[in-house]
Amino acid sequence: MLDTFRSNYKKKSLKGRFLLFIGILFFLIYLTLGLMIIFWEKIPLRMEQNYRYAFGGLLIVYAFFRFIRYLSPNSDEEEQ
């Protein structure tokens, strides 16, 4: 998978590389936010602990879902 990622990265235009950077940035933002909600006790959220775990876990799963979806080849790009 890493080899295909490297070969696809070299083929990308400037716009494609920028979008890759934005995709990775938002993956890190969602992942960090989910971890903060789960582990940071003094975060000003008025939620019960179970709901905080569920919400943080949902954000982490969403981050990985977006990242995997971004890295998977689109059918539109394959047709061109």
N, C-alpha and C positions, 0 to 999 in steps of 0.2 A: 504494500500500500504506500509506503514511503517513497519507493522508486517512481510509482505513477504520479504521486504528488509532486515530486521534483521535476519530472518531465513535463507535467502540465503547467507548472509554475514558469518554466523557461519559455513555454509557448505563449503565455499570456501577454496581452498588450498592457499598456500602462493603465488603462481603465480596468482591466481584469485584475491586475496586481493591487490596485487601489481598493477594489471591491473585496479582494481576498483579505487585505489588511482590515477593512471595516468589519468583515465577517468574524475574523479572529478577535478583534477588539470587543465586539458585542458578546461573543462567547465568553470572554474573560469578565466582562461586566456582569452578565447574568450569573456566572459561576460565583464570582466574588460576592454579589448581593445575596445569593442563596446561602452561602457559607456564613456571611455576616448575620443573617436573620437566625440561623440555627445556633451559632456559637457565641455571638456577642450578647451578653446578658443585659447590658445597659442601653441597648438600642431602644429608642422611644416608640415601641409598638405596644399597644394595649391589647395583647393577644395572650391566650392561654398557651402554655408550653407545647401542648400537642398540636395546636394550630400553627404555631411557629415552625415546628418540625415539618409539618405537612407543607406549608407554604414555601419554606426554604428548599425542601426536597423537590417540590414541583418546579421551582425556578432552576434548579440544577439539572433536572431531567429535560426541561425546555431548552436549556443552553446546549446540552449534548444533542438534542433533536435538531436544533437549528444548525449546529456545526456539521453534523453528519449529512443533513440535507443539502447544505451548501457544498460539501465536498463531492457528493454523488453527482455523476454526469447527468445533465438535463437532456431530455429527449429532443428539445428544440436545437441544442447545440450539435447533437449527433447528426441531425438531418442536413445541416448546412455544409 
